[in-house]
Amino acid sequence: MASPGDSRTDHTEPVGIIRWATFAGVCVVALVWAAYSVGAQNGSFLTQDFGAQYHLAEITAHGAIPLVDFEHGWNAGSFWVNAALYAIAGGSPTAWYFLWGRLLGAGLGAVLAAAIGLRLRLHPAVMIALALGVLLLATPLHIKYTICLLWVFVLLPTGWLESRPRLAAAARILLPALVFWQYVELAVLLTGASGLFELFARRSASWRTRILNCVQLAGGFVLGLVVQAVAYKLVWGLSFADFNRQVILGQTETHEGSQYAVWNFFDLPTESGRFFVLALYPFALLIPFVPLVWQRISDSTRLVALAGLVLVVVPIRRVDNPHTTTVSALVLLAVVLAVAELYERRTSLAAGVRAPAIALPLAAAGALWAAATLWIGFGLQSMAGAVLLVALAVAGAVLGSTFLRGAVAAVSAGALVVLGCVPALASVDHLNDMRRDAKSFQVTDAITRWAGPEYERCSGGTREALVMPNYLELYDTLAITNPTPYYLFHYDFAQYEDVLVPQLEDGSIPVIIETMPLHTPQPWLTDAIRANYVPCSVVRIEKQATTVTIWTHKSRGRVEQRDLSVRGGEIVATR
């Protein structure tokens, strides 16, 4: 692997058998993961977003003319790809989703991550880290977002492609054109990211070459647009005005600034087990742009970081785990690559870091930059937020690494403190939210409130009762004691039949509070209860979907039996 931060664009080191073997292993793991991570799709699948894509794939396969869904970026080519996958799957939603979502989503994403490692001659351990990160953490939901990984794989400023100028020029022209046919949104964002890289991040080419590269990228995007417009005109007779309404300006009129949400770091959605990805995303997104890091990472890592940065518009528009996770693969790759490169240069890095006399004010300046970038970028409820986030991140990285010189370490330290505080404080806040919102004893509290008075009526003052089989907190909330040594009604509870049945018969257990059916049927126990006890009260708590039966021993004499229901905060007779 070339020394991080240097300006070389070619890697002459052979790939080697170990890296190839690692890559092959990743391919096998990705295939197995894709197969075993997909379940049989049921009816609800066809009513969701994935189901909509399945239906569009089906009608396209039967001859429908695909146009574009600008909100999600789907374009004509993507529908044709989906139609081909539909045909390969034989119309099966499960097989189609395996191909479109799992195999060509996270599976291909992991393979592309390892392929990037091959091109950069990374250590096999780093290649594995990249691939597993894509499979298990920053997982593209489907084929659309593997395009992002394919983009950086093709345009990495290193290796055989850069040594062949004509081939590199062709790639910069054709790739945006092809991506435009697939996904308009990604074509716009990734072309912009590569343009930013050429203008502000590439160190291995002259200004003339970099400007020419930008022209080629823009030309490729325009080529995709023009060819598609002409194709629709010639093949289907669609006027340019109609094409414009479908593909360009007309579609944007239905999406106003309100579609962009405010990213509240300390009140993030927690509906998914991947909350930690959501909490870490802003922190990880900006790490490569901290001046000290930016100064020492390679041009290839800079391209990956910029591509991940411009995709911030996706999770800002829809703040949730699926949208954040699916665009985080490039962010993950950038962080892993940066860490690997900084580790490789750890000796020279330590030697180059000096603390200036005014370190504290400089650290405060770095903290201010990081805080402003986060607050403005994630706080504005408009497209301007994403634009300003990209502008502030790139400006801080470029200007800071260029002009700070000896002060770069202090400024970067301040920035890293602020960035690190975001996921740390968000995690503490998350735990507090869960503590407040989980309502761990909600059912127990409801039973105590509504069934408690019935227990007092049925028990005749005794404070001894057996709670079965769950909500053992009732012993505390009702201030009762268990007259038996038994609490857990597990699958082999029948071993206590000889001891417990005599107690049920002789009244040693005066009251039984049945909170729910037994997990494992125990006919001997339920038969003994019905033979020796009377259901004094049945309380149906509808909000918690819980029915509580209070049984009193027959030896206690005749009792008034009630059947009650709790509805809308009131208790009424069921019948």
N, C-alpha and C positions, 0 to 999 in steps of 0.2 A: 504494500500500500504506500502511495506517495506520502511524503510528509505533509500533514495538514497545514493549510495556510500558505503553501507555496503556490507558485503560478503555473506549474506544469499541468498540461492537459492530456498527456499520454502516459499510459501505464505499460511499461515494457515487460514487467514481471510476468512470467507464465501463470496461467490460472492454477495449474497443478491438479494432481489426481485427488488430493484431499478435498479441495474446494468443489470439484466436480461431484465427488461422492456425497458431500454435504448437500449440494443442490439436488441431486437425485433423491436423497433421503427426504428432503423437504417436499418434493413433488409427491412422493408416496404418502407422507403424513397428511399433506393437504387434501389428497384424494380421499383418504380414509376419513378424515375429519368432515369433509363435505358430505360424505355418504351417511355417516352416523350422527350428524347434527341435524338432519332433516327428518321431520316426522310426517306421517300421513296427513294430508290436508283435508280438513272437514268443511262443512258447509259455510262456516263463518269466514273461512279464508276467501271465499269468492265475493264477500261483501266488503272487503277491505281494499287498501291501496294495491296490494299484491294481486288481489283478485281482479281489479280493474286492468292491470297490466296483462294478466292472463287473458281476459276477454278481448282486449285490443290485439293481442297476439293471435287469438283465434280468428277474429274477423279479418285481420290483415292476411292471414294464411288463406282465407277464402276469397281474397280479391279486393278488400276495402282499400281505399286510397289513404294512406296515413299522412297527416300533416304535422302538427306539433302541439305539445302541451307546454307552453312557455313557462308556466309556474314551476314545473319540475324539470324543464329543459329537454324533455323527450323530443326527438326530431325523427324525420322520415326513416333514416337508416336504422335507428334503434328498433322501430316497429318491424322492419324487415328481418333484423336479427332475431327478435322475439318470435316472429312467425316461423323462422327456420327452426328455432329451438322447440316451438310447439309441435312442428312436424316430426322432429326427432323423438320427442316425448310421446308421440302417438296420441296427443290430446290429453294426456293424464296431467292434472294439476300438480300432483306430487312430483312426478318426473320432470315436468317443466320447471317447477320451483327449484328442484335440485340443480338443474343445469343453469338456470338464470340467476338464482339467488345464491346458492351455496358454492357450487363448483366454480362458476365464473365470477363469483363475488369474493368471499373470503378465501376460498381455495386458490383461485388464480392470483389474488392479492398477495398471498404468502409466497407463491412461486415468483412473482415479480419482485418482491422484496429480496428474496434470495438471489435473483438474477441481477439486481442492482449491486448486491454484494460481490457477485462474480465480476461485474464490470469494474468495480472499484478495488478489486483484489483484497477484500476484507478478510480478516481472520475468520475461520469457520465458526468459532463461537459467536462472533458478532452477526454472521449470516443467520445463524439459528435464532439468535435473540430477535432479529428483525422479523423473521418469518413467524415465530411463535407470538410475537407482539401483535402482528396483523391477525393471526388466527384467533387469539384469545382475548385481546384487549381492544385495540382499535380496529374493529371488524367491519369492512365494507358490507352493507346489507345485500348488495346485488351487483350485477355487471356494470351498472352506471359508474360506480365510484372506483372500480378497478382501472378505469380510463385514466384517473389521476396518477396512479402508479406507473401505468404504461407510458404516459407523457414524460415523466422524469427519467424513466429508464431509457427512452429513445434519445432524449435531448441532453443527457448528462454530458458536460463539457470535458470529456476525457476519452481516451482509448481510440479505437480504430475509426470511429465516425469523425472525430475532430481532425484526424490525420488525412481525411479525404474531403476537401472543401466542397466539391460538387455534390457528393453524397450528403454531406451535412446540410447544404443549402436545400436540397430536395426534401430532406426530412423536415426542415423548418417550414417549408411551404405546404407539403402534403399533409403533415400531421394536423395542423389547425383545420384544414379543409375537411379532412375525414372526421375529426371530432365534431365539427359543426354539423355534419350530416347526422351524427349520432345524438349529441346533446348540446344544444345551443348554449345553455348556461355555463357548462364546463369549458366550451370553446372560448367564450368571452373571458372567463376568469383565468384559465391557464395560459391563454395567449398574453393576457396582461401580466401574469406572473413572470413569464419568460422575458417579456419586454423590460420589466423592472430589473430582472437579473442582468440583462445585457447592458443596461444603462448605469446601474448602480452597484452591481455585485461582482461582475466578471473582472478578473485581474490578468487574464492570460491572453488578451487580444487588444489590438489597437482600437482607438475610438472609431476609426473608419470601418473596421470590421464589425464592431458592435452595433453601430448604426445600420449597417447593411443587414445584419442579422435581424434587427427590429423590423426593417422594411420587409424582409422575407416572411417573418411571422405574420405581420399585418396583411401582406399579400395573400398568404395562405388562407386566412380567415375570410377575406373578401372573395377569394376564389370559391370557397365552399358555398358562400351565400349566392354568388352569381350563378354558379353551375346549378344549384338547386332551383333557383328562380326560373332559369331557362328550361330545365328539365320539366318542371310542372307546366310551363307554358306549352312546350312542344308535345309532351306526352299526354297530358290531361286537359290542356286548354285553359288552365287557370290563369286569370289575369294577374298582372303584377300587383294591382290594388288588393285583390283577394289574398294573394300570397303575403303581402305586407301585413294585412290584418291577422293572418294566421301565424306568421313567423316573426315579424319585427315589431313595429310600433303599436299596431293594433292590440296585440296581446298584453302589452304593458299597461294599457289604459285601465284594465280591470284590477290592477294591483297597486294600491296606494301605499303611503308611508306607514299606515297602521299595521301592515303585515309584519313589520319589524318589531320584535319584542325587546323590552328592557331586560338585560341579564342581571338579575339580582343575585350576587354571589352568595348572599347569606339567606336566601329563600329559594333554593333550587328545587326543581321537581325531583321527587324521590320514588317515582313509581317503578323504577327498575333497579335490579341488583347492581347495575353499573354506575351507580351514583358517583363513585370515585373517579370515573373517567370524566364525568361532567365537571366535577370539582377541580380536577387537575388540568383540564384543557387550557384555560387562560394562562396558567403558569407555564405549562409546557410550550404553548404557542410562541411565547416571547423569549424563551431562554436563548435560542440562537441569535437573537437580535440584541442581547446585552453586549455593549461595545467590546469588552474583553474577549467574549466568546466569538463574536463576529470577526474580530481581528485575526483569530487564529484557526478558524475552520477553513476547509477547502472550498473551492468554487462549487464543486458538486454538492456539498452539503448546503451551501447557500441557495442553490437552485431548489433543492428539496424543501428547505425552510420557507422560501418565498412562495412556492406552490401551495404549501400547507397554509400559509398566512392568508392568501387571497380567498381561500375557501371558507374563511370565517363568516362570510355572508350567510352560509347555509345554517349553522346553528344559531346565529344571531336572529335570523328570521323566524326560526322555530326552536325555542329553547327547550330541548328535551334530550334524553339519552340517545334515542335512535339516530337523530340528525347529527348530534355531536360525535357519537362514536364512529359513524360511517365516514366522516371526513377527517378523522384523526389519524389515519394511517400515515400520511405524509408528516404530520407533526411528530408522531412516534419515531419515524425513521430519522427525522432531522435531529431529534434529541439524542437518540442512540449513536448516530454518526458523530455528533459533536462530542459526546462523552468519550467515544473511542479515540477520536483524534486528539482531544485534550490529554487523554491518558498517555497516548503515544509520545506527546511532546511535553510531558510533565516536568522533565528536567529543565528544558529551556524556558518553560512557562514560569516555573518558580524563580529562575534566575532573572527573568524580565520584569517581575512584579516588584515595584517599590512603592512604599507608602509616602506620599508627599506630606509636607508640613501641615497643609490645610485639608487633611483627609476627611474630617467630619463634615465641613461644608460641601465638599465634593460628593460625599456619600449622600448627603441630603438632596443634592441636585439629581443624582441618579435615581433616588427614591421618588422624587417629584416627577421625573420623566415616566417611570414605570406606572405610578399611580394615575397620572394624567392619561396615559395611553389606555389603561384599563377602564378608567371612569368614563372617558369620552367615547372610546370605541364600543364598549359594551353597554353604555348608559343611554345613548341617543336612540330614540325610537324612530329611526329612519335609516335609509341607505347611507346617509352621510356618516353614520357611526362606523360602519365597516370601512368606508373610504378613509376616514380620518385615522382609524386604527392602523391600517396599512401604512399610511403616510407617516404617522408618528413613529411606528416601529422601524421603518426603513430609514427615516431621517436620523433617529437616535443611533441606529447601528452604524450607518455610514459616517455621519459627522463625528460621532463619539470615537470610533476606532481610528479616524483619520487625524483628528486635531487634538485629542486629549493627551496623547503621548504618555508622560509619566503619571498622569492623573486617571488614566483609564481604569486602573484596578479599583480605586476608591469609588469612582462613579458606578462601576459595575457592581461592587459590593452592596451599595445602597439600593440599586435596582433589584438585585437578587433577594434582598431582605423583603422588599415589598411583594415581589412575585411569590416568594415562599409563604408569606403570611396569608395570602388569599386561600389556598387550599387548606392550610392549617386552621385558620379561623372558621372557614366554611365547614370543616369537619366537626369542630366543637359545636357550632351552631346547629349542624345537622343532628348531632346526638341529643342536644337540648330539644329540638323539634320532635324527634322521635320519642323522647321521654314524655313530652307533653301530649303528643298526638296519638301515641300507640294505644292509650287507654287500656292498659293491660288487664285491669280488674273491672272492666265495663260490665261484663256479664254477671260477675259476682255481685257487684254493686246493685245491678238491676234485680237480681234474685233477692238480695237482702231487703231492698226497698219494697218490692211488691209481694214476695212470699213470706217475708219476715213476720208481718202481723198474723198471717195464717198459721205460721209455726207456733206463735204464742197462744193462739186460740186452741190449736190442736194438742199442744204438748201438756196443757194443764199445769204449767209452771216448771216442769222438769227441764233441766239443762243438759240432759244426756240424749244424744241422738247420733245416728250413723249417717254420714254423708256418702252417697254412692252415685256414680263412680268417680265424679270429678268435681271441680270447683271446691277444693279442700279449704280455700280461704274462708268458707262459710263458718268453719269452726271458730274463727276469730270474730268475724263480723256479726254473728248471731250469739256470740259468747256461750258456746256449748262445748261439751267434751265428748269424746268418743268412748263408749263403754267397752269397746273391743280393741285389740292390738292391731286391727287390720285397716289399712288405708288404700292399698293399691289392688284393684280388681283385675289382676293380670290373667293371661291365658291359662295358667296352671293353678288358678285360685281354688279349684276343686279339691286340692289337697287339704283344705281347711274345712271341708264339709262336715266331718265328724265333730268338729269343735263348734262351728258356727250354727249349725241347724238346731241343736238343743237350746242355744241362746235365743234364737228366733222363736222357738216354740214356748219357752217359759217366760218370755217378756223381759229378759235381762236387757234387751235393747228396746226401750219404750217407744222410740220414734225413729223412722227412717226418712231421710230427705233424698229422694231420687231426682237427680238433676238432669239425667240424660240416659239413653239406653246403654247397656254394657257394650264395650268395644268387642269383647269376645263373649258370645252367648254362654250363660251359666244356668241351664234349666233347673238344676237342683236348688239354686239360690232363688230364682224368680218364683218357682213353685212354692217354696217355703214361705216367701213373703206374702203371696196371694192367699195362702192357706191360713196364715196367722195374723194378718194385718188388714186394716180397713183404710181405703184411700180417703182420708179425712178432707184433703183439699188438693185440687188440681189447678195450678196457676199457669196460664199460657201467656208468655211475654212475647208478643208478635215482633217487636222491633229487633230483638235478639234471636228470634226463631228458637226459643227455649221453652220447654214445658217442664215444670217442677211438680212432682207429686209428693205430698207429705202423708206418709203411712203411720198410723197409730196402732198399737197392739190391741187385739180384741179384748184382752183382759182389762183394759181401761174403760170398758163399758161402751154404751151407745154414744156416737158423736154425730154432729151435724156435718153432712158431706156437701162440699161446694165445688163447683167447676167454674172458674173465673178466667177472664181474658183481659189483657192489658192492651188498650188501643188508644193512641193519641194522648198518652199521658194520664189516662183514666182507667180504673179497674171496674169491670162490669161482669155480670153473670153471663156465662157462655150460652146457657139455655135455661 
